[in-house]
Amino acid sequence: MVPRVLITEAAAAVVDRLRAENGPLLFHQSGGCCDGSAPMCFPADEFRVGDSDVRVGEINGCPFYMNDFQFEYWKNMQLTIDVVPGRGSSFSLEIPLGLRFMVLSRLFTEEEIGNLMPV
């Protein structure tokens, strides 16, 4: 099965650090508020997943969600979560570290579309 979302080694190392400090985590792909459209990391018990959120996959042991209307736009793309230096203007846990998660995307091939992980 082809995963819908991946994570780079650098971003996974940041997730490991954040998990050690905050416990279980989850990601939610922002739909345009605050920092534009950015993947945001939260303590799992401090973010309420809504009825319209879709669980797209899991990265480094963290569930990854986005709103259903946004998933409709991204459903044919594989997302890779990376981290870069800089301060975003979101509420994501990595911001105080002087880092920000970002999403890279690519279209799935026709072969991959028939073999995607279910949501």
ZARODREN-13533 format. One line per 4 residues: for each residue x, y, z of N, C-alpha, C. Coordinates in steps of 0.1 Angstrom, whole numbers. Last residue first. Layout:
<lodrens>
X/Y/Z/X/Y/Z/X/Y/Z  ...
</lodrens>
This chain:
<lodrens>
-84/59/38/-85/69/48/-97/65/57  -60/33/26/-74/39/28/-74/50/39  -32/38/6/-37/35/19/-51/41/20  -35/30/-29/-33/39/-18/-38/34/-5
-34/18/-55/-28/11/-43/-26/19/-31  -42/34/-76/-49/21/-73/-45/13/-61  -23/53/-74/-37/57/-71/-45/44/-68  1/41/-85/-1/44/-70/-15/46/-66
-5/42/-112/-3/29/-105/-5/31/-90  -5/69/-117/-17/61/-119/-16/48/-112  12/86/-90/12/80/-104/-1/72/-105  4/115/-72/5/101/-73/5/97/-87
21/146/-71/10/138/-76/13/123/-76  35/159/-41/37/154/-55/25/146/-59  46/183/-17/36/174/-23/41/170/-37  56/192/16/60/191/2/50/181/-5
50/213/43/45/202/35/50/203/21  68/220/73/62/224/60/59/211/52  74/232/105/71/221/96/65/227/84  100/253/117/86/252/112/84/240/103
119/266/144/117/257/133/102/258/129  124/276/169/129/284/157/128/275/145  111/264/189/124/259/186/131/266/175  85/274/189/95/280/199/109/275/197
74/257/168/77/272/166/87/277/176  66/232/173/80/234/169/84/248/168  38/231/179/48/229/189/62/232/186  18/257/164/24/244/163/36/243/173
4/279/159/4/274/173/11/261/174  21/301/136/10/292/140/12/288/155  39/315/120/30/323/129/18/314/133  73/302/121/59/304/115/51/312/125
106/309/119/94/310/128/81/312/120  132/287/108/123/299/107/111/298/116  144/258/91/146/269/101/136/281/98  121/231/85/130/241/80/132/252/91
110/198/78/111/209/88/122/218/83  83/180/62/97/184/64/98/195/75  62/156/50/64/166/61/78/168/63  48/150/20/59/147/28/61/159/38
19/136/4/25/147/12/37/142/19  8/128/-27/15/123/-16/21/135/-9  -24/135/-41/-10/139/-39/-5/132/-26  -51/133/-44/-43/127/-55/-28/131/-53
-62/148/-23/-64/133/-23/-55/127/-34  -63/176/-19/-50/169/-18/-50/154/-20  -90/183/-22/-80/189/-30/-67/181/-31  -102/167/-2/-107/166/-16/-97/172/-26
-89/177/21/-85/164/16/-90/162/1  -104/200/24/-90/201/20/-85/188/15  -128/190/32/-128/198/20/-113/199/15  -120/176/56/-125/168/44/-125/177/31
-90/186/71/-104/188/69/-108/181/56  -66/161/82/-69/174/76/-84/174/74  -41/144/103/-55/148/99/-55/160/90  -22/118/114/-21/131/105/-35/133/100
-8/104/144/-19/105/134/-18/119/126  25/94/148/15/105/150/5/104/140  46/77/142/38/74/153/27/84/156  57/90/119/65/88/130/56/86/143
25/96/107/39/99/105/46/98/118  -4/82/91/4/84/104/19/86/100  -33/95/74/-22/85/77/-16/88/90  -56/110/74/-49/108/61/-38/97/63
-86/113/87/-72/108/91/-66/103/78  -104/142/83/-101/129/77/-87/125/82  -130/161/99/-115/158/97/-113/144/92  -155/166/106/-152/168/92/-137/166/89
-156/163/133/-164/153/125/-160/154/110  -123/171/146/-137/174/143/-143/163/134  -102/167/173/-105/163/159/-119/164/157  -88/189/194/-100/182/192/-103/179/177
-59/188/212/-65/191/199/-77/183/197  -47/178/234/-51/192/234/-57/197/221  -38/152/233/-49/155/242/-54/170/242  -16/154/216/-28/147/212/-40/150/220
-1/185/211/-3/174/220/-16/167/217  5/192/175/-1/195/188/0/183/198  16/206/146/18/195/156/13/200/169  5/213/113/7/218/127/7/206/136
14/222/80/12/211/90/15/216/104  -3/250/66/9/244/71/5/232/80  -13/275/49/-17/261/49/-4/253/53  -10/303/69/-13/298/56/-18/284/57
-9/305/97/4/304/89/1/299/75  -39/314/102/-26/317/108/-15/317/98  -56/292/80/-56/301/91/-42/303/96  -54/271/61/-53/285/57/-53/295/68
-58/246/73/-66/250/61/-65/264/57  -32/225/85/-40/238/86/-47/241/72  -33/193/92/-29/202/81/-38/214/82  -22/182/123/-34/186/115/-29/196/105
-8/155/142/-7/166/132/-20/169/126  -2/147/177/-9/145/164/-6/157/155  15/130/203/13/141/194/3/137/183  22/121/237/16/118/224/12/130/216
46/144/253/38/132/253/33/129/239  63/166/253/49/168/254/40/156/254  90/158/252/87/170/260/72/171/263  90/137/234/97/135/247/93/146/257
78/149/212/71/139/219/77/136/233  99/167/204/86/172/209/78/162/217  118/147/196/121/157/206/108/163/212  104/135/175/108/127/187/111/136/198
100/156/158/89/150/164/93/142/176  127/160/150/120/171/157/108/165/164  131/136/136/139/139/148/133/150/157  113/139/115/110/129/125/118/131/138
125/160/101/113/163/107/109/152/118  148/145/92/150/157/100/137/161/108  136/125/76/144/121/89/145/133/98  102/134/66/117/133/64/124/129/77
73/114/62/80/124/70/95/123/67  42/111/43/55/107/47/61/118/56  10/101/33/18/111/40/31/104/45  -1/79/21/-5/93/16/3/104/22
16/50/11/12/59/21/8/73/15  5/22/-7/12/35/-9/7/45/2  8/-12/0/0/0/0/9/13/0
</lodrens>
